[in-house]
């Protein structure tokens, strides 16, 4: 295996242009992660009249589809890199097809009935998920190829998370506002779907420019191994992902941690609209919830970068996880005393959320570089395919957990324009799914994080001249 490219990657400071273009991609990732997680289950239960359990199954089915295709896309992306020197083709395809699919997801009118509506939403969301995976899997692979520096990756992913948190605010607050701008709920959801889909697609298309041949040029000597690992059938491509899991202990530890945390944050995201409507007694309060979450996160992201440089990424990650656990657990008191104080707890969670987003994404390229030393380069897409599938599972099961809680506590679904009252048990279930459940999951993630053993000196040794 050639080592000539490594010091070159490690010594180059990323240009502001590269960082900006890459970070803009988080308009896409933030929008796709936020709006469906925030309003899709609510759209199904409170606009189309779909039962809560069925709504959860619809969201989960689309995410399971992601789990199936992400490893294949990852291996195919590695193959494209080996053949063309770029991952751009997949990213552009996803950027061009997602806007239409996203708009169609929210284009179903209540007049079609719950069954037809549920089927149409499922098909449209499956297509949306496919388009997003075509972009996201190679997008997550890029940091390992853009730089080999431990601190430069933290810097790159830190700025990405600044844009990500801004995107969460934009879509989390702007989406519900657009929903209200329509002449009726059905038109409002359609307007939201069209506008959000276009913005997501633009962000994805701009970020695809960082995947040009220059990205791979510093790895020209590394391309041959990728061809060998990906010129095989789909079964071998899945097996390559399992082999990556089996041989990389740091990857298993980081992936397990991130999966549990995606489940925790996905649970809070899916429950936010229900908390706004039934606990804070205002459907529009979801905007304030997101402002409380994202405002502090925007300010805290640079601070987490500084903490990571001084203490190490893994320690900063643990601190952020503990802070989020405490903030989420405190919201449990809303069962007995609901009120505006919830925003303060959400704000503390927002400070932690900035670290939960930037730090594991900065650690993943370190894991990939560590694996290259023993297994050869050219397999970043394989790692990120498994990673994206794990993230998807977490967010999908978060929505499922909320749906199961609603179903178990007697939540009453309805169609747009029809007023209902929820039983006390359902409101209690909403609060618990927004508080104690994510807190327990976040606490569990600390156990897997303890098994992550890569440190700064491990990465710096691997990327230094002569390593």
NUPA-380244 format. One line per field, with one value per residue (C-alpha): residue in three letters; x, y, z; residue number from 1. Coordinates in nm, 2 decimals. Example, Ala and Ser with C-alpha at 12.3 -4.5 7.8 and 13.67 -1.06 7.14 Angstrom:
% residues 2
code c(ALA	SER)
east c(1.23	1.37)
north c(-0.45	-0.11)
up c(0.78	0.71)
pos c(1	2)
% end
This chain:
% residues 467
code c(UNK	UNK	UNK	UNK	UNK	UNK	UNK	UNK	UNK	UNK	UNK	UNK	UNK	UNK	UNK	UNK	UNK	UNK	UNK	UNK	UNK	UNK	UNK	UNK	UNK	UNK	UNK	UNK	UNK	UNK	UNK	UNK	UNK	UNK	UNK	UNK	UNK	UNK	UNK	UNK	UNK	UNK	UNK	UNK	UNK	UNK	UNK	UNK	UNK	UNK	UNK	UNK	UNK	UNK	UNK	UNK	UNK	UNK	UNK	UNK	UNK	UNK	UNK	UNK	UNK	UNK	UNK	UNK	UNK	UNK	UNK	UNK	UNK	UNK	UNK	UNK	UNK	UNK	UNK	UNK	UNK	UNK	UNK	UNK	UNK	UNK	UNK	UNK	UNK	UNK	UNK	UNK	UNK	UNK	UNK	UNK	UNK	UNK	UNK	UNK	UNK	UNK	UNK	UNK	UNK	UNK	UNK	UNK	UNK	UNK	UNK	UNK	UNK	UNK	UNK	UNK	UNK	UNK	UNK	UNK	UNK	UNK	UNK	UNK	UNK	UNK	UNK	UNK	UNK	UNK	UNK	UNK	UNK	UNK	UNK	UNK	UNK	UNK	UNK	UNK	UNK	UNK	UNK	UNK	UNK	UNK	UNK	UNK	UNK	UNK	UNK	UNK	UNK	UNK	UNK	UNK	UNK	UNK	UNK	UNK	UNK	UNK	UNK	UNK	UNK	UNK	UNK	UNK	UNK	UNK	UNK	UNK	UNK	UNK	UNK	UNK	UNK	UNK	UNK	UNK	UNK	UNK	UNK	UNK	UNK	UNK	UNK	UNK	UNK	UNK	UNK	UNK	UNK	UNK	UNK	UNK	UNK	UNK	UNK	UNK	UNK	UNK	UNK	UNK	UNK	UNK	UNK	UNK	UNK	UNK	UNK	UNK	UNK	UNK	UNK	UNK	UNK	UNK	UNK	UNK	UNK	UNK	UNK	UNK	UNK	UNK	UNK	UNK	UNK	UNK	UNK	UNK	UNK	UNK	UNK	UNK	UNK	UNK	UNK	UNK	UNK	UNK	UNK	UNK	UNK	UNK	UNK	UNK	UNK	UNK	UNK	UNK	UNK	UNK	UNK	UNK	UNK	UNK	UNK	UNK	UNK	UNK	UNK	UNK	UNK	UNK	UNK	UNK	UNK	UNK	UNK	UNK	UNK	UNK	UNK	UNK	UNK	UNK	UNK	UNK	UNK	UNK	UNK	UNK	UNK	UNK	UNK	UNK	UNK	UNK	UNK	UNK	UNK	UNK	UNK	UNK	UNK	UNK	UNK	UNK	UNK	UNK	UNK	UNK	UNK	UNK	UNK	UNK	UNK	UNK	UNK	UNK	UNK	UNK	UNK	UNK	UNK	UNK	UNK	UNK	UNK	UNK	UNK	UNK	UNK	UNK	UNK	UNK	UNK	UNK	UNK	UNK	UNK	UNK	UNK	UNK	UNK	UNK	UNK	UNK	UNK	UNK	UNK	UNK	UNK	UNK	UNK	UNK	UNK	UNK	UNK	UNK	UNK	UNK	UNK	UNK	UNK	UNK	UNK	UNK	UNK	UNK	UNK	UNK	UNK	UNK	UNK	UNK	UNK	UNK	UNK	UNK	UNK	UNK	UNK	UNK	UNK	UNK	UNK	UNK	UNK	UNK	UNK	UNK	UNK	UNK	UNK	UNK	UNK	UNK	UNK	UNK	UNK	UNK	UNK	UNK	UNK	UNK	UNK	UNK	UNK	UNK	UNK	UNK	UNK	UNK	UNK	UNK	UNK	UNK	UNK	UNK	UNK	UNK	UNK	UNK	UNK	UNK	UNK	UNK	UNK	UNK	UNK	UNK	UNK	UNK	UNK	UNK	UNK	UNK	UNK	UNK	UNK	UNK	UNK	UNK	UNK	UNK	UNK	UNK	UNK	UNK	UNK	UNK	UNK	UNK	UNK	UNK	UNK	UNK	UNK	UNK	UNK	UNK	UNK	UNK	UNK	UNK	UNK	UNK	UNK	UNK	UNK	UNK	UNK	UNK	UNK)
east c(0.00	0.13	0.19	0.30	-0.05	-0.10	0.14	0.02	-0.34	-0.24	-0.03	-0.28	-0.51	-0.86	-0.94	-1.24	-1.41	-1.39	-1.53	-1.82	-1.92	-1.91	-2.10	-2.38	-2.47	-2.61	-2.90	-3.00	-2.92	-3.07	-3.39	-3.44	-3.37	-3.59	-3.91	-4.01	-3.91	-4.10	-4.42	-4.46	-4.61	-4.83	-4.93	-5.05	-5.23	-5.38	-5.43	-5.50	-5.66	-5.41	-5.39	-5.08	-4.94	-4.99	-4.82	-4.52	-4.50	-4.50	-4.21	-4.02	-4.07	-3.91	-3.62	-3.58	-3.55	-3.26	-3.09	-3.12	-2.98	-2.72	-2.45	-2.50	-2.48	-2.16	-1.99	-2.11	-1.97	-1.63	-1.64	-1.73	-1.44	-1.20	-1.33	-1.37	-1.18	-1.50	-1.82	-2.01	-2.24	-2.44	-2.46	-2.59	-2.85	-2.98	-2.99	-3.19	-3.45	-3.52	-3.72	-4.00	-4.02	-4.02	-4.31	-4.51	-4.48	-4.69	-4.91	-5.18	-5.51	-5.73	-6.02	-5.84	-5.90	-5.66	-5.58	-5.51	-5.33	-5.11	-5.01	-4.93	-4.72	-4.53	-4.44	-4.34	-4.13	-3.96	-3.85	-3.74	-3.53	-3.36	-3.28	-3.14	-2.92	-2.77	-2.64	-2.58	-2.36	-2.09	-2.12	-2.03	-1.73	-1.57	-1.41	-1.18	-1.06	-1.05	-0.79	-0.60	-0.55	-0.72	-0.79	-0.88	-1.16	-1.29	-1.28	-1.45	-1.73	-1.77	-1.86	-2.08	-2.27	-2.31	-2.49	-2.68	-2.81	-2.91	-3.09	-3.27	-3.39	-3.49	-3.69	-3.81	-3.95	-4.00	-4.17	-4.46	-4.49	-4.53	-4.78	-4.99	-4.95	-5.18	-5.54	-5.62	-5.41	-5.38	-5.25	-5.02	-4.85	-4.81	-4.65	-4.42	-4.32	-4.24	-4.04	-3.85	-3.77	-3.62	-3.40	-3.28	-3.20	-3.00	-2.79	-2.71	-2.62	-2.38	-2.21	-2.16	-1.89	-1.66	-1.66	-1.47	-1.15	-0.94	-1.09	-0.95	-0.63	-0.44	-0.54	-0.45	-0.22	-0.49	-0.75	-0.66	-0.77	-1.12	-1.18	-1.10	-1.33	-1.63	-1.62	-1.85	-2.22	-2.45	-2.40	-2.03	-2.10	-2.31	-2.04	-1.78	-1.98	-2.00	-1.62	-1.56	-1.77	-1.59	-1.24	-1.27	-1.35	-1.35	-1.61	-1.83	-1.81	-1.87	-2.15	-2.33	-2.30	-2.43	-2.72	-2.84	-2.81	-2.99	-3.27	-3.28	-3.28	-3.52	-3.76	-3.75	-3.79	-4.09	-4.25	-4.19	-4.51	-4.72	-4.57	-4.64	-5.00	-5.11	-4.87	-4.80	-5.15	-5.04	-4.96	-4.74	-4.54	-4.33	-4.15	-4.05	-3.93	-3.70	-3.57	-3.50	-3.31	-3.12	-3.04	-2.80	-2.67	-2.55	-2.36	-2.22	-2.08	-1.75	-1.71	-1.73	-1.46	-1.24	-1.32	-1.24	-0.90	-0.81	-0.96	-1.00	-1.30	-1.41	-1.41	-1.59	-1.85	-1.90	-1.96	-2.21	-2.39	-2.42	-2.55	-2.82	-2.92	-2.97	-3.16	-3.40	-3.47	-3.57	-3.86	-4.03	-4.16	-4.40	-4.62	-4.72	-4.64	-4.64	-4.54	-4.30	-4.01	-3.98	-3.80	-3.51	-3.45	-3.47	-3.21	-2.97	-3.03	-2.95	-2.61	-2.54	-2.69	-2.43	-2.16	-2.36	-2.37	-2.02	-1.80	-1.90	-1.90	-1.54	-1.45	-1.57	-1.30	-1.04	-1.19	-1.17	-0.80	-0.72	-0.87	-0.67	-0.34	-0.44	-0.69	-0.60	-0.77	-1.06	-1.34	-1.47	-1.80	-1.84	-1.80	-2.03	-2.29	-2.31	-2.29	-2.58	-2.78	-2.72	-2.82	-3.14	-3.23	-3.20	-3.42	-3.67	-3.70	-3.74	-4.05	-4.17	-4.12	-4.33	-4.60	-4.61	-4.63	-4.92	-5.10	-5.04	-5.17	-5.49	-5.40	-5.69	-5.61	-5.82	-5.84	-5.77	-6.03	-6.18	-6.12	-6.07	-5.96	-5.68	-5.70	-5.47	-5.28	-5.19	-5.06	-4.85	-4.71	-4.62	-4.42	-4.24	-4.15	-4.00	-3.81	-3.73	-3.71	-3.44	-3.26	-3.24	-3.12	-2.86	-2.73	-2.70	-2.49	-2.23	-2.16	-2.08	-1.87	-1.65	-1.53	-1.40	-1.03	-0.88	-0.70	-0.53	-0.19	-0.32	-0.44	-0.15	0.10	-0.08	-0.09	0.26	0.54	0.69	0.39)
north c(0.00	0.34	0.59	0.88	1.04	1.04	1.31	1.53	1.50	1.56	1.87	2.06	2.31	2.30	2.61	2.83	2.75	2.37	2.41	2.64	2.42	2.11	2.27	2.39	2.02	2.03	2.23	1.90	1.67	1.91	1.96	1.59	1.49	1.76	1.80	1.43	1.35	1.66	1.66	1.34	1.12	1.42	1.47	1.11	1.10	1.45	1.54	1.21	1.03	0.74	0.54	0.62	0.27	0.26	0.60	0.48	0.17	0.38	0.60	0.29	0.10	0.38	0.39	0.01	0.06	0.30	0.03	-0.21	0.02	0.23	-0.04	-0.10	0.27	0.29	0.01	0.15	0.49	0.34	0.17	0.51	0.67	0.40	0.43	0.81	0.97	1.13	1.04	1.33	1.13	0.98	1.30	1.50	1.23	1.25	1.63	1.64	1.38	1.45	1.78	1.62	1.31	1.52	1.74	1.43	1.30	1.59	1.62	1.37	1.53	1.41	1.34	1.03	0.86	0.70	0.39	0.54	0.83	0.60	0.40	0.71	0.87	0.55	0.52	0.89	0.87	0.55	0.74	1.04	0.82	0.66	1.00	1.12	0.81	0.86	1.19	1.12	0.81	0.96	1.30	1.14	0.96	1.29	1.42	1.11	1.20	1.57	1.57	1.33	1.58	1.51	1.88	1.97	1.71	1.87	2.21	2.09	1.90	2.19	2.43	2.17	2.14	2.52	2.50	2.19	2.36	2.67	2.43	2.26	2.61	2.70	2.39	2.33	2.68	2.77	2.44	2.48	2.85	2.76	2.49	2.78	2.99	2.77	2.84	2.51	2.24	2.03	2.32	2.43	2.09	2.09	2.44	2.33	2.01	2.20	2.48	2.25	2.00	2.28	2.42	2.07	1.99	2.31	2.25	1.90	2.01	2.27	2.03	1.78	2.02	1.92	1.56	1.66	1.49	1.72	1.54	1.21	1.34	1.32	0.95	0.86	0.59	0.45	0.37	0.02	-0.16	-0.01	-0.18	-0.52	-0.47	-0.35	-0.54	-0.81	-0.89	-0.73	-1.02	-0.95	-0.58	-0.64	-0.88	-0.61	-0.39	-0.67	-0.73	-0.36	-0.40	-0.71	-0.59	-0.23	-0.22	0.17	0.16	-0.08	0.14	0.47	0.33	0.17	0.51	0.71	0.46	0.49	0.87	0.89	0.69	0.94	1.25	1.09	1.02	1.38	1.51	1.29	1.40	1.77	1.85	1.65	1.83	2.17	2.08	1.89	1.99	2.35	2.38	2.54	2.38	2.68	2.63	2.38	2.68	2.81	2.46	2.46	2.81	2.70	2.40	2.55	2.90	2.77	2.50	2.76	2.94	2.62	2.45	2.65	2.60	2.22	2.24	2.42	2.16	1.88	2.03	2.06	1.74	1.51	1.44	1.14	1.32	1.62	1.37	1.22	1.56	1.65	1.32	1.36	1.72	1.61	1.32	1.56	1.82	1.56	1.39	1.72	1.76	1.46	1.71	1.84	1.54	1.72	2.09	2.17	2.52	2.75	2.64	2.34	2.58	2.62	2.25	2.23	2.51	2.31	2.01	2.23	2.32	1.95	1.87	2.08	1.85	1.53	1.63	1.76	1.53	1.18	1.30	1.43	1.09	0.88	0.99	0.90	0.55	0.51	0.63	0.39	0.10	0.20	0.11	-0.26	-0.31	-0.06	0.26	0.30	0.17	0.49	0.44	0.10	0.25	0.54	0.31	0.12	0.44	0.60	0.29	0.29	0.66	0.58	0.29	0.52	0.80	0.55	0.36	0.70	0.77	0.42	0.45	0.76	0.59	0.29	0.51	0.70	0.38	0.23	0.54	0.58	0.87	0.97	1.03	1.27	1.44	1.81	2.05	1.81	1.89	1.61	1.58	1.35	1.13	1.22	0.89	1.00	1.33	1.16	0.93	1.23	1.39	1.07	1.00	1.35	1.32	1.01	0.78	0.98	1.03	0.66	0.60	0.87	0.73	0.38	0.53	0.63	0.26	0.20	0.52	0.39	0.12	0.37	0.37	0.59	0.90	1.19	1.03	0.72	0.94	1.18	0.89	0.73	1.05	1.18	1.14	0.80	0.64)
up c(0.00	-0.10	0.18	-0.04	-0.05	0.32	0.43	0.14	0.27	0.63	0.55	0.34	0.52	0.37	0.17	0.29	-0.05	0.01	0.36	0.25	-0.04	0.17	0.46	0.23	0.18	0.53	0.39	0.23	0.53	0.78	0.58	0.50	0.86	1.02	0.82	0.78	1.13	1.26	1.06	0.86	1.13	1.24	0.87	0.86	1.19	1.21	0.84	0.66	0.95	0.95	1.27	1.48	1.46	1.08	1.05	1.24	1.02	0.71	0.83	0.95	0.62	0.42	0.66	0.64	0.27	0.33	0.54	0.25	-0.02	0.17	0.18	-0.20	-0.27	-0.06	-0.25	-0.59	-0.48	-0.41	-0.75	-0.92	-0.74	-0.86	-1.22	-1.25	-0.96	-0.83	-0.63	-0.79	-1.02	-0.73	-0.55	-0.85	-0.93	-0.57	-0.58	-0.90	-0.81	-0.45	-0.49	-0.69	-0.46	-0.15	-0.28	-0.37	-0.02	0.11	-0.19	-0.08	0.00	0.30	0.05	-0.07	0.26	0.51	0.31	-0.03	0.14	0.34	0.04	-0.17	0.11	0.15	-0.22	-0.24	0.07	-0.05	-0.36	-0.15	0.07	-0.23	-0.38	-0.05	0.00	-0.34	-0.21	0.16	0.14	-0.08	0.10	0.43	0.27	0.15	0.47	0.49	0.14	0.17	0.45	0.67	0.96	1.29	1.36	1.00	1.01	1.33	1.16	0.84	1.03	1.28	1.00	0.85	1.18	1.19	0.86	0.98	1.29	1.08	0.84	1.13	1.24	0.88	0.82	1.17	1.20	0.84	0.74	0.99	0.89	0.52	0.62	0.77	0.46	0.25	0.20	0.37	0.54	0.23	0.02	0.31	0.33	-0.05	-0.05	0.24	0.04	-0.28	-0.12	0.12	-0.16	-0.38	-0.11	-0.01	-0.37	-0.42	-0.11	-0.22	-0.57	-0.45	-0.21	-0.50	-0.63	-0.35	-0.50	-0.81	-0.94	-0.71	-0.41	-0.53	-0.68	-0.36	-0.35	-0.70	-0.59	-0.37	-0.63	-0.73	-0.41	-0.45	-0.78	-0.63	-0.34	-0.54	-0.87	-0.73	-0.68	-0.43	-0.18	-0.17	-0.13	0.18	0.31	0.27	0.50	0.76	0.72	0.79	1.11	1.21	1.17	1.31	1.68	1.68	1.40	1.60	1.91	1.73	1.51	1.82	2.00	1.71	1.64	2.00	1.99	1.65	1.82	2.11	1.90	1.65	1.93	2.05	1.69	1.62	1.94	1.91	1.72	1.96	2.25	2.09	2.01	2.32	2.60	2.51	2.36	2.04	1.71	1.62	1.94	1.75	1.59	1.94	2.03	1.74	1.81	2.16	2.03	1.74	1.86	2.14	1.90	1.65	1.92	2.08	1.77	1.77	2.14	2.09	1.83	2.09	2.36	2.12	2.04	2.41	2.55	2.25	2.04	2.24	2.58	2.43	2.28	2.63	2.79	2.52	2.57	2.95	2.91	2.66	2.90	3.19	2.98	2.83	3.16	3.32	3.07	3.24	3.50	3.23	3.31	3.63	3.55	3.18	3.09	2.90	3.12	2.88	2.64	2.89	2.90	2.52	2.50	2.72	2.50	2.20	2.34	2.37	2.03	1.85	1.99	1.92	1.55	1.49	1.70	1.58	1.22	1.28	1.44	1.15	0.91	1.18	1.20	0.82	0.81	1.10	0.90	0.59	0.76	0.78	0.50	0.23	0.11	-0.13	0.10	0.26	0.08	0.24	0.59	0.52	0.37	0.69	0.89	0.70	0.74	1.11	1.14	0.94	1.17	1.47	1.33	1.19	1.52	1.70	1.50	1.56	1.93	1.94	1.73	1.95	2.26	2.11	2.01	2.36	2.54	2.33	2.10	1.89	1.52	1.31	0.97	0.90	1.04	1.29	1.66	1.91	2.28	2.38	2.69	2.98	2.92	2.56	2.68	2.94	2.67	2.46	2.74	2.82	2.46	2.45	2.78	2.97	2.67	2.48	2.81	2.88	2.52	2.54	2.87	2.71	2.43	2.69	2.75	2.39	2.37	2.65	2.40	2.15	2.19	1.91	2.03	1.87	1.87	1.68	1.39	1.38	1.37	1.08	0.87	0.95	0.70	0.70	0.87)
pos c(1	2	3	4	5	6	7	8	9	10	11	12	13	14	15	16	17	18	19	20	21	22	23	24	25	26	27	28	29	30	31	32	33	34	35	36	37	38	39	40	41	42	43	44	45	46	47	48	49	50	51	52	53	54	55	56	57	58	59	60	61	62	63	64	65	66	67	68	69	70	71	72	73	74	75	76	77	78	79	80	81	82	83	84	85	86	87	88	89	90	91	92	93	94	95	96	97	98	99	100	101	102	103	104	105	106	107	108	109	110	111	112	113	114	115	116	117	118	119	120	121	122	123	124	125	126	127	128	129	130	131	132	133	134	135	136	137	138	139	140	141	142	143	144	145	146	147	148	149	150	151	152	153	154	155	156	157	158	159	160	161	162	163	164	165	166	167	168	169	170	171	172	173	174	175	176	177	178	179	180	181	182	183	184	185	186	187	188	189	190	191	192	193	194	195	196	197	198	199	200	201	202	203	204	205	206	207	208	209	210	211	212	213	214	215	216	217	218	219	220	221	222	223	224	225	226	227	228	229	230	231	232	233	234	235	236	237	238	239	240	241	242	243	244	245	246	247	248	249	250	251	252	253	254	255	256	257	258	259	260	261	262	263	264	265	266	267	268	269	270	271	272	273	274	275	276	277	278	279	280	281	282	283	284	285	286	287	288	289	290	291	292	293	294	295	296	297	298	299	300	301	302	303	304	305	306	307	308	309	310	311	312	313	314	315	316	317	318	319	320	321	322	323	324	325	326	327	328	329	330	331	332	333	334	335	336	337	338	339	340	341	342	343	344	345	346	347	348	349	350	351	352	353	354	355	356	357	358	359	360	361	362	363	364	365	366	367	368	369	370	371	372	373	374	375	376	377	378	379	380	381	382	383	384	385	386	387	388	389	390	391	392	393	394	395	396	397	398	399	400	401	402	403	404	405	406	407	408	409	410	411	412	413	414	415	416	417	418	419	420	421	422	423	424	425	426	427	428	429	430	431	432	433	434	435	436	437	438	439	440	441	442	443	444	445	446	447	448	449	450	451	452	453	454	455	456	457	458	459	460	461	462	463	464	465	466	467)
% end
